Structures are given as structure tokens and as C-alpha cells.
Amino acid sequence: MTTVDQIVARLSDELLKQVDANHLIVMVNGMGGTPLSELNIVAKYLAEYLKGKNITVAHWLVGDYMTALDMQGVSLTFVPVNDELSQAIVAETSSSYFNLV
């Protein structure tokens, strides 16, 4: 059986081939049927993995953001961050669901 840290490393290695940055916004997205406690376990291992790669995370998003009708699983998103995006991600919005302030 594959362990969480092995899954995180495999997914992250593939994503980092596409994202050439060392400062990121990271989303750990649940598919709807994965408990938040398990998403946080993935985030913990991901934080350790990225730290080992000297990658800093400006903002973490951990939760059910894009779901698939209670499907089990997780998706990861890495977004290179600059000052403008870092300010925009925490800006006040009128969304009732996606509001980080």
C-alpha cells in the first residue's frame, strides 16, 4: 500500500515540473467525501515535502473547494505567487463561500 507521504511526493514532483517557482499558493482540495482531518494530513506531509525542496508557501487553502458529489480523494494545486496575487488572494470578496478575510 502506498503511504500518504509517497503520494504527496509523487503528485508534487509532477506539479513542480510544470511550476517553476519557489514561492507558491497551495490548494489541498477535497473531492467532497474526504474528511477535513485527512486533507490536513495531506497538507502536513506536503508542507514537509515543500520545505525540503526550499519552497515557501504564501497561502494555504485546505478544504472542499471543487467537489465531485462526495467522491473520495484529493487534488493539489500549486500557483506561483507574486506580490499582486498575494494581495488579491486575501482581498475582501462578495462570495459567501470563498472568503479568506
N, C-alpha and C positions, 0 to 999 in steps of 0.2 A: 504494500500500500504506500502511496506517495504521501509525504508529510506536508504540512502547510508551508513550512519554510522552503521546501523544494518546489512547490507550486509557485510560491511568490517569486523565487529566484528565476524560474523558467519564464513566467509571464513578464517579469521586469526586464530580463535580458532581451526579450523580443521587442518590448516597448522602447527600451533605451537605444536600440538600433535605429529607431525612427525619430527619436527626440534627442537632438544634440544640445543638451543644456545641463547645467549643474545646479539650477535653481528652479523649482517646479511648484505648481499647484497639483495636488494629487487627490483623485477621487477613488474611493473604495465604494463601489456601488453594489447594493444588494438587488437581486432579481425579484424580490417580493416574498420569498419563502425562507430566506436565510435570516436567522435571528441577528439582531444588532450585536449581541455578545460575540458571535462568530465573525462578524465583519470587523469588530475591534481586534480580534485575534489576528486576522489578516493584516490589519493596519499596523499592529505591533511588530510583526515579522517584517513587514515592508519598511517600516521606519528603521529597523536594524540593518536591513539589506542596503537601503539607500545611504545610510550613514557610512557603511563600509565602502561604498563607492564614492564617498565625498560629495554626495548630492544633498543639498538642503531643500527642505520643503517649506515654502512660504505660507501655504494654507492647506489644511486637510479638510476634505469633505468625506464623511463616512456615514452612510445611510442608504435608504431606498430612494434613489433619485429617478431612475429609469427602470421600471419593473416590467415583468412579463407574466402577469397573472399568477402570482405565488410560486413561480419557478424557483427551484433551489439553485444557488450559485452566486458568483461574484464577478464583477468586471472591474478592471483597473483603467484609469485614465491619467496620463501624465501630460500636463500642459506647461510648456516653458513660460516663465513669468518674467515680466519687466515691471518697472515702476507703475506704468499706466494700468496694466492689468491687475497688479497687486492692489491698487486703489479701487478699481472697478469691482472686483470680486466682493469687497466688503461694503460697497456703496448701498445706501438705502434703496429699496425697491418697493413696488406696489404689489408684488407677488405675495400671496398668502402662504405659499409653501416654501419657496426658495428665498429665504431672507437670512443672511448671516449676521446682521447687526443686532 
